[in-house]
Amino acid sequence: MARITDLLAEGTTYSFEFFPPKNEAGWLSLGRTIAELEPLNPQYVSVTYGAGGSTRTRTADLVSWVKRQTEVPPMAHLTCAGHTRSDISDILIDYRAEGVENILALGGDPPTGAEATVASDYRYSIELVEDVASHETFSIGVAAHPELHPRSPDRASDRRHLAAKLRLADFAITQFFFEIDHYLALVDDLASLGIDKPIVPGIMPVTNLGQITRMAAMSGAEVPGWLIERVGKAGDDPDEASRIGVEIAAELCSRLLDEGAPGLHFYTLNRSGATRAIYELLGLPVSR
């Protein structure tokens, strides 16, 4: 099975996210990371897409490499910001020819630089979901923000928009979060709107507190005080800070699985250490 819809129907999934490197050294490093993570037997991996299509070619190259060189199905991120419908159609036709069956349809970050001048036919990500669904080929995922999308005016409208996308899509993957109650409330809110499709929690181990704090500010997530205090006990020891961050992430993963989460999606930042350590703490099977 290569469609994520089918994989989720079969049972709990474990998956990883990568971003396309900018240079040859980054490609070599990512190759090592993928080799180190393959024994963890992920059901699928996802590949990110830059603002306004700035990584369009590199994203496609990485998706193609994963498809051809590994046994793991890739999911290509695709954003509507800075794209025409013709652009999107061309990309989807290329992926279909490549045998790629999974798309994560996103609004995307506003384009910058040269990409900022490119006209877009889309205002909202649901329009992209509609276009991907019209191809009747792909298993479609969408993004969910447990703590609300940063541009949502209120909780009710955030959930209504997400529910509308999920009536067309097959599953959602969440932005990272650190309090399980945010995820449980999201699932309950969607259920009250008649949505029972899989909501896969996204996991971001805190290996660098400053970096995670900056990323959280952009995504609308909160880094809670108790986490800052706990990681802060490591002082200036980055290895100890990473160990504590992994421990916190493993605790969250364990609780999510106990609560019936359909899987775990790890934001790897193109590194393997934290994900491998979480697997060990959770006692998940690893091939030797």
C-alpha positions in Angstrom: 0.0 0.0 0.0 1.3 3.4 -0.9 -1.7 5.6 -0.2 -1.6 7.2 3.3 -5.4 6.8 3.5 -4.9 3.0 3.3 -1.9 3.0 5.7 -4.0 4.8 8.3 -6.8 2.4 7.9 -4.4 -0.5 8.6 -3.3 0.8 12.0 -1.0 3.2 13.7 1.5 5.0 11.4 4.9 6.5 12.1 6.2 9.1 9.6 8.9 11.6 9.2 9.2 15.1 7.5 12.2 16.3 5.6 13.0 19.5 3.7 14.9 19.8 0.4 18.5 20.8 1.0 20.0 23.9 -0.5 23.4 22.5 -1.5 25.4 19.4 -2.2 26.6 19.1 1.5 23.0 19.3 2.6 22.0 16.5 0.2 24.8 14.3 1.5 23.8 15.0 5.1 20.1 14.2 4.4 21.1 11.0 2.6 22.9 9.9 5.9 19.8 10.9 7.9 17.5 8.9 5.7 19.8 5.9 5.9 19.8 6.2 9.7 16.0 6.5 9.9 15.2 3.6 7.5 15.5 1.0 10.2 12.7 2.7 12.1 10.4 1.5 9.3 8.3 4.6 8.7 5.0 4.1 6.9 5.7 7.3 4.8 7.7 10.4 4.7 6.8 14.0 3.7 8.8 16.6 1.9 8.2 20.3 2.5 7.7 23.0 -0.1 9.2 26.5 0.1 7.2 29.8 0.2 5.7 30.6 -3.1 7.2 27.6 -4.8 10.8 28.6 -4.0 11.8 24.9 -3.6 9.5 23.5 -6.3 12.3 21.7 -8.3 14.2 20.6 -5.2 11.0 19.3 -3.5 10.2 17.3 -6.7 13.7 16.0 -6.8 13.6 14.8 -3.2 10.2 13.2 -3.6 11.4 11.4 -6.8 14.6 10.2 -5.0 12.6 8.8 -2.1 10.2 7.1 -4.5 12.9 5.5 -6.5 15.6 4.7 -3.9 13.6 3.6 -0.9 10.6 1.4 0.0 8.9 4.3 1.8 6.0 6.1 0.1 6.6 9.9 -0.1 4.1 12.6 0.4 4.7 15.8 -1.4 3.8 19.1 0.2 2.1 21.5 -2.2 1.2 25.1 -1.4 -1.2 27.4 -3.3 0.5 30.7 -2.4 2.2 32.2 -5.5 0.7 29.6 -7.9 -1.7 29.6 -10.8 -4.1 26.7 -11.4 -2.1 25.8 -14.4 1.1 25.6 -12.3 -0.7 23.3 -9.9 -2.1 21.1 -12.7 1.4 20.7 -14.2 2.9 19.7 -10.9 0.1 17.2 -10.2 0.4 15.6 -13.6 4.2 15.2 -13.1 3.6 13.6 -9.7 1.0 11.3 -11.1 3.4 10.2 -13.9 6.1 9.6 -11.2 3.7 7.3 -9.3 3.5 9.7 -6.3 0.1 9.1 -4.6 0.1 11.4 -1.6 -0.2 15.2 -1.4 -0.3 17.5 1.6 -2.3 20.5 0.4 -1.3 23.7 2.2 -1.9 27.4 2.0 1.8 28.0 2.4 3.8 31.0 3.7 3.5 34.2 1.7 6.1 34.4 -1.0 9.1 36.8 -0.6 11.6 38.3 -3.0 11.1 37.5 -6.7 8.3 35.0 -5.8 6.3 37.8 -4.2 5.5 39.3 -7.7 4.0 36.1 -9.0 0.3 36.1 -9.4 -1.8 33.5 -7.6 -5.1 32.1 -8.6 -5.8 31.0 -5.0 -6.9 32.8 -1.9 -7.4 29.8 0.5 -6.0 26.4 0.8 -9.4 24.8 0.4 -9.3 25.9 -3.2 -6.1 23.9 -3.6 -7.7 20.9 -1.9 -10.5 21.1 -4.4 -8.1 21.1 -7.4 -6.1 18.2 -6.0 -9.3 16.2 -5.4 -10.4 16.9 -8.9 -7.6 14.7 -10.2 -9.1 11.7 -8.4 -5.6 10.2 -8.0 -4.2 11.3 -4.7 -4.6 10.6 -1.1 -4.9 14.2 0.3 -3.8 15.5 3.6 -4.2 19.0 5.1 -2.7 20.9 7.9 -4.3 21.4 11.3 -3.4 23.8 14.0 -4.4 22.6 17.5 -3.8 26.1 18.9 -5.5 27.7 15.9 -4.1 29.0 12.7 -2.2 32.2 13.4 -4.4 34.1 10.9 -7.7 32.7 12.3 -9.9 35.3 14.0 -11.4 32.9 16.5 -11.7 29.2 17.4 -15.1 28.6 15.9 -14.1 29.9 12.4 -10.8 28.1 12.5 -12.5 24.8 13.2 -15.2 25.4 10.5 -12.6 26.1 7.9 -10.6 23.0 8.8 -13.8 20.8 8.8 -14.6 22.1 5.3 -11.2 21.0 4.1 -11.5 17.6 5.8 -14.8 16.9 4.0 -12.7 16.9 0.8 -9.4 15.6 2.1 -8.6 12.2 3.7 -6.6 13.1 6.8 -4.9 16.0 8.6 -1.4 16.4 10.1 -1.1 18.9 12.9 1.4 21.7 13.5 3.6 20.8 16.5 2.3 21.4 20.0 3.4 20.5 23.6 0.2 20.2 25.6 -1.9 17.1 24.8 -5.1 19.0 25.7 -4.7 21.1 22.6 -4.8 18.0 20.4 -7.7 16.4 22.3 -9.7 19.6 22.0 -9.0 19.7 18.3 -10.3 16.2 17.8 -13.4 16.9 19.9 -14.1 20.1 18.0 -13.9 18.4 14.7 -16.1 15.5 15.9 -18.8 18.0 16.9 -18.7 19.2 13.3 -19.2 15.7 12.0 -15.5 15.0 11.1 -14.0 11.7 12.2 -11.1 11.5 9.7 -7.6 10.7 11.1 -5.9 13.7 12.7 -2.2 12.8 13.0 -0.3 14.7 15.6 3.0 16.4 14.6 5.9 16.0 17.0 8.8 18.5 17.3 11.4 17.4 19.9 12.9 20.5 21.6 16.6 20.1 20.9 17.2 23.9 20.6 14.9 26.0 22.7 15.7 29.3 20.9 15.0 27.7 17.5 11.8 26.1 18.6 10.5 29.3 20.2 11.0 31.2 16.9 9.3 28.4 14.9 6.4 28.3 17.4 5.9 32.1 17.1 5.4 31.7 13.3 3.1 28.8 13.6 0.8 30.0 16.3 2.0 27.4 18.9 2.9 28.2 22.4 6.0 27.0 24.2 4.7 26.5 27.7 6.6 27.9 30.7 7.0 24.4 32.3 8.8 23.2 29.2 11.1 26.2 29.1 11.9 25.7 32.8 12.5 22.0 32.4 14.8 22.4 29.4 16.5 25.3 31.1 17.8 23.1 33.8 20.3 21.9 31.3 22.0 25.3 31.5 24.7 25.6 28.8 24.9 21.9 28.1 23.3 21.3 24.7 23.5 17.5 25.0 21.6 17.6 28.3 19.0 20.0 26.8 18.5 17.7 23.9 18.1 14.7 26.2 15.5 16.5 28.2 13.7 17.7 25.0 13.6 14.1 23.7 12.3 12.9 27.0 9.4 15.5 26.9 8.6 14.5 23.4 8.5 10.8 24.2 6.2 11.5 27.1 3.8 13.4 24.8 4.0 10.6 22.2 3.2 8.0 24.8 0.1 9.9 26.0 -1.1 10.5 22.5 -0.9 6.8 21.6 -2.7 6.0 24.8 -5.5 8.4 23.8 -5.9 6.7 20.4 -4.0 9.0 18.1 -3.8 7.4 14.6 -0.1 7.9 14.3 2.9 10.1 15.0 4.5 12.5 12.4 8.0 13.6 13.4 9.4 16.9 12.3 13.0 15.8 11.9 14.7 19.0 10.7 16.7 16.6 8.5 18.4 15.0 11.5 17.9 11.5 12.9 19.1 11.6 16.5 16.1 12.9 18.3 13.6 10.7 16.4 15.8 7.6 17.0 16.0 8.4 20.7 12.2 8.8 21.0 11.7 5.5 19.3 14.0 3.9 21.9 12.2 5.5 24.8 8.8 4.4 23.4 10.1 0.8 22.8 9.1 0.9 19.2 10.5 -1.8 16.9 13.7 -1.1 14.9 15.1 -3.2 12.2 18.7 -4.3 12.7 
